[in-house]
Amino acid sequence: MDQKLDFDEALEKWEGSCDASLRKLPTRKKKFATQSGITVKPLYTPKQLSEADDYVEKLGFPGQYPYTRGVYANMYRNRLWTKRLLVGYGAPEDLNERNRMLLAAGETGLNVTGSSVSMRGYDTDQMAEELDRGYVGLYGTPLDSVLDTEISLKDIPIDKVSANYSDQGPFVSTATHFTVAERRGIPLENIAGSTNHADCFSHWISCNMYILFPLDAHVRMTVDLIKWSIHNTRRWHPLSIIGQHYAQNGATPVQELAFTLASGIAHVENCLKAGMDIDEFAPRISGFFDGQISVFELAAKLRAARRMWAYIMKERFRAKDPRSRQLRIHVQTSGVELTRQVPHLNIARVTLQALGAVLGGANSLHTDSWDEAITIPSQESALLALMTQHVISEETGVADTIDPLGGSYYLESLTDNIEQEAWKIIDTIDSLGGMMKVAKEGYVYREISKSVIRDLDETKNHDKIIVGVNEFCQPEEASSFESFKIDPELVDRQIARTKRLRKERDQAKAKTALDELRFIAECSRDGNIFQGVIDAVKVDCTRGEIVRALRDVFGEGKPYADA
Amino acid sequence: MAIRMLLAKIGIDAHDRGIRFIAYTLRDHGMEVIYTGPWQTIDSILKTALEEDVDILGISTLGGDYVLIPKLLQRFKKENVDIPIVVGGIIPTDIEESLKEKGVAAFFHPGTSPESIVETINAVLEARSGSHSRI
């Protein structure tokens, strides 16, 4: 006769049957854990949700503090996330062509990466002469001047489509975008987008990249960009706090979250020190996280990020404006998780990464192309990556209700665990003197290195399985691929264009603008460096010239490893 | 005697997670490893290789820095520096073939096991002189 069991009896009965079964057949793994090392229990039940938990306080409704379930009341039901594919290769003409193709195929935002040449502060012609012309267009698009950006934005309605620039201090790409808008007669208040690489901590620590000047100079440039943006634009996000770099460099999701929020705290403190009011600039801060393949952990990480940021803003910085407490999040699917081996399998990986981001309520999403692990994505593979997002938004139904995993015993428990672990790291950073200090002293770098080594050991021991790499391996010849070919004529044209621009512009104006920029950087207390950069861009000064002018004042940055 | 290896990132890219991995692993396998950090030039690599008296040089490339490797090979040849060069990272197949013809001794792709890297390094050095002890 069946007897109705209460919760505890039923649980006990289940636990008993688990034990019996495991005696016959042990678990598949010695240990079940997330990428952050959080132990995964065999089953999550209402037991994991504390009875003391207050729904309104911890989760709230979408668009309400603490925004765990999303920053907007309707989330994807009336506005999908922005589909934003990172593009950067070839010449500005190539960038334009690829972006127009993607927009025609349903992309809803631009995401531009300048070339590594640009990121090191060189103009194309200078790089071709000093290093090798083979670099041009191989890794990002060179945007030497406003002319290049103008070409890259030809026939793209920048008053309707937001743009995201991977742009480091002194933010020349951002300045060229605003200048193009002005030349087109578009008021800056109608220009939406973000300067995605203003979070200098994440760059310096994680990838030694984009650091053209010493860190303190970058901090000042970031503050100046924020100040300029809140006075001159309405929909521009000058600062995105970036976890993606830490994660791609080997940080676990928990570390990524903690380091990002700690960086955010440091940037906020810098802005406050510069005399800005919290509610004046905090609404313009957004987040940029890594989309790792552990689907639940990714969704939980994004939910925890929103909740923690809301808390930091409200309790630590006393922000009153609800928009100050809302962290809008861009996600880029994880590139390091893609493999050269069996490369088409990367389509499956990207799909799952993107799904996790959507389940976590991302507001903007880049999906990697499957061939990104081995080369510059082809037109065809970039299109596939974009259309993967369409499958998720249109076919799966996951965007039809808000926060569809919300309330899942596992997801809520994981969100709590990630949050608790991340607070511990933030507390440690606070006790060591804050992100600026620990970044310089190497704490973050060392912590990430430990995770990298652990990951290496786990992969070697097969505790972590990468399909096609350490298990289920396939014959190697499947992974041969050709180099990306840049049209040599476009390289010639690019080099000639920059040289001609420098020759034909009004030299007196250009010289004055560069002198003024040097002056602002060196002696002016209330001058704004970004204003100086824009003024120089407007009179056709090039990136290389602007960087050199500022280097005259600030000196050159060093890679983290040397510093 | 332990093998001395110089690991370098040449050119303008600075993504060095991979090469730091490799440095750690090779050290664990008993090699003496010197890692230069990113943004090295042909001159700086040549100088360090000579100063540190290394047996082998490993170059890591991700963002297209392989474009400088032919010039590096030429320079080593011109200076009569006979140190074998191996390359790891993201290298397109056609570039790999042309660099092999120009003298790069071996290539390592993402996911190559540390053991197999060590084995290849040993083989490269043995093929040269036969005098190096295995690690």
Interface residues (C-beta under 8 A of the other chain):
Chain A: S116 V117 M119 R120 Y122 M127 L131 D132 G134 Y135 L138 Y139 C207 N208 M209 Q248 N249 G250 V336 T339 R340 Q341 A373 I374 T375 S449 V452 I453 L456 K460 I466 V469 N470 S479 S480 F481 E482 S483 F484 P559 A561 D562
Chain B: G11 I12 D13 A14 H15 D16 R17 R20 F21 Y24 T25 Y35 G37 P38 W39 G63 G64 V67 L68 K71 I90 P92 T93 D94 I95 H109 P110 G111 S113 P114
